[in-house]
Amino acid sequence: MAAARLSGGCGGGGENRLVSLPLSRIRVIMKSSPEVSSINQDALFLTAKATELFVQYLATYSYKHGRGKEKRALTYSDLSHTAEESETFQFLADILPKKILASKYLKMLEREKRDGEVEEEEEDDDDDQEEESEEEDAES
């Protein structure tokens, strides 16, 4: 409980804080889950600390394995590359997608639409062939 008090829960000075993230925001996020009815102060503190450590690890890993090291900066592309390439961070791939230009995205959508239409036509042809063979079997 003392750790939660030092973390800024009682509005103390910034130098005594053990966590940097705002506990009130974390509480709101935790309460947004329907399974959570009440939140223990220690659980709130530990969640905040674990989140900070995770973000720190993600940033450090991305910096060490990304191109930002050359520029002495961590970039979004470093984070998205980490999410895509690292098995540990694979679950973040949807949250940190690689950036693509809008024109490339539109071309990709058009290609998918065309491919989908071609597949539908092939399925229709297959269905027609099945119907014809069923009719021939019925006539025999």
N, C-alpha and C positions, 0 to 999 in steps of 0.2 A: 504494500500500500504506500510505503514511503517513496518507492520509485515512481509511482503514478503521481504523487504529490509534487515531486521534484520535476516531473515532466512538463509542468506548466498547467496542470489541471486546476490549480488554485490561483492562477494569474500572477505567478511570481515573475522575477526578472528573467530575461532571455539567457543569461549566462549559466543558470542552474539547470536548464532544460536538458533532459537525457534523450529526447526525441525531437526531431525537427518538424515532423508532420503535425498538422492541427488535429488534436484528438476529437474535437467536436465534429469535424468532417468525417473522420473514420467511424465515429459512432453512428452518424447518419447513414453511411454506406452499409455498416453492419446491420442496422435496424431495417434496412430496405429488404432484407431477406425475410420471408414469411416464417421461417423456422425459429427466428430469434425473437424472444420476447423481452428479455432484459440482458444487459451487458455488465459484467463484473469489471470494475476499474482496472484490475490487474490484467484481465484478458484484453481490454482495450489497449493498455500500455504495451503488452507483448505483441499484439497485432501491429501496432504502429512501429515498434522496433524491428519486427521481422520484415515489414514492408520496406523500411529504410534500408535494411541490410540487403534485401533482394535487389532493390533499385541500384544500390551501390555496386553490387556484384555484376549486374547486367551492364552498367555503364563501364566498369573497369574491364570486363571481358570484351565488350564491344570496342573499346578504345584500343586495347592491346591487339586485337585481331582485325581491326578495320584499317581503312586508309587515313582516318583522321589523325593517326599517330604522326604521319608525315607533316601535317599542317598544325600539329599540336592542338587539335580540336576534335570533339566528338560530334559526329553529324547524324542526321536521321538515317542516312543510307547505311552508316555503320550499324545502327540498331536494327534496321530491317534485314541487313545481311546476316547478322547474328541470329535473329529469329528464324531465318530461313535455313541457315546452314548448320547451326548447333542443335544437336538432339535435345539438350537440356532446355533450350528456349523455344523449341518447336511449337509449343502451345500458344506462343505470342504471334505466330505468323499471320493470323487474321487481323490482329490488332495493329501490327506494324508491317503492313504490306509494302513491297517495293513501289517506289514512285514511278509512274509512267505518264507520258504526255497524253493529253486528252485525245489528240489525233490518233495515237497508237491504240488507245482504248476503243475508240469508235471503229477503227479498222478491225480490231479483234472481235467486237460485237457483230459487225457485218459478216465476218468470216464464220463465226459460230452460227449465225442465222442461216447463212447459205448452206453450211454443213448440215444443219438441222433439217432444212427443206429437202436436201438430197436424201438424207436418211429416211424422211417421211415418204418420199416418192418411192424409194426402194421397198419400204414396208408395204406401201399400197400395192406395188407390183407383186410382191410376195403373196399378199392377201388375195389378189385377183387370181394368181396361179393356183392357190389352194382352193378357191371357190370353183374354178374350172375343173380341177381334178375331182372335187367332191361331186360336181354335177355329172361328170363322166362316170364315176362310180355308181351314182344313183340310176343312171340310164342303163347300166349293164345288168 
